[in-house]
Amino acid sequence: MWVTDLPLWLGLLVSVAGFLALSWAILLLLRRWVRRASHGAPEWDRVLGYVTAAYGVLYGVTLAMIAAAAFSHSTDVDDIVLRESSSVAVLYRDASGFGEPTASELRQALAAYTEDVVEHDWPQQQAGTKPEEARAEIDEIQRLLFSYEPATAGQQQVQNQAIGAFNQFVADRRERIAITGLALPSVLWVVVLVGAVLNAVLIALVEVRNLRAHLIMSGLIAAYVALVVYAIATFDSPYSGAVAVGPGYFVDLLDGLFAGSRGAGG
């Protein structure tokens, strides 16, 4: 949703304003009809109270479950990115156990890959495009690991550990790329948005003689629904938006652990 691309405060403001406008428009459209249809009968509000309470529970639970699933998806993405960057860091550390020039070449390849993730992969993922799974840097890292001939048992152990870390790194990278376009199914968005409209309709059907009180009541509920829906939309796109998962873990590697190799590679 375009609203999630706005700054956080502006996105929240636009969402709340939109839901308030919709809720109040529905209320004003139905208000005269409600007065004519109810005829001031107590059964109107009593029956409507039962319906509103039941609907509130159903919609509230549904909204909470979808919000929890969206948040869980966002945290899972962050965990995957952290695991991939950690595997890269482990490979970088393991490179010290290889002889030269393999150790330096391996560090430079890892630094080049990390720069490529930050400069190319992330902009594509923010736009919802899957990056290429094959990278020249990955092929180079694999070549260096598998072509190295250890001279001692210690170097053999380091090579085995590095190959294990490389396999984990490849798996994490593939998972990070695969979930780029993963989002809530369209049918769930229909449930969320149509449910919000029905919620506004039910509030508008309540017979309240004081218009200001009715507007405040419906506005408070609409504002809260807007906040929850905005949160779902934000977490549903983990690589883009105001609270997106960024390349921070890889940037930290470039600025810290890899700083020497970047200079050497340049």
Secondary structure, DSSP 8 states (H G I E B T S, - for coil): -GGGGS-HHHHHHHHHHHHHHHHHHHHHHHHHHHHHHHTT-HHHHHHHHHHHHHHHHHHHHHHHHHHHHHHHHHHHHHHHHHHHHHHHHHHHHHGGGS-TTHHHHHHHHHHHHHHHIIIIIHHHHHTT----S--HHHHHHHHHHHH---SSHHHHHHHHHHHHHHHHHHHHHHHHHHTTT----HHHHHHHHHHHHHHHHHHHHS--S-HHHHHHHHHHHHHHHHHHHHHHHHHHSTTSSTT---SHHHHHHHHTTTHHHHHHH-
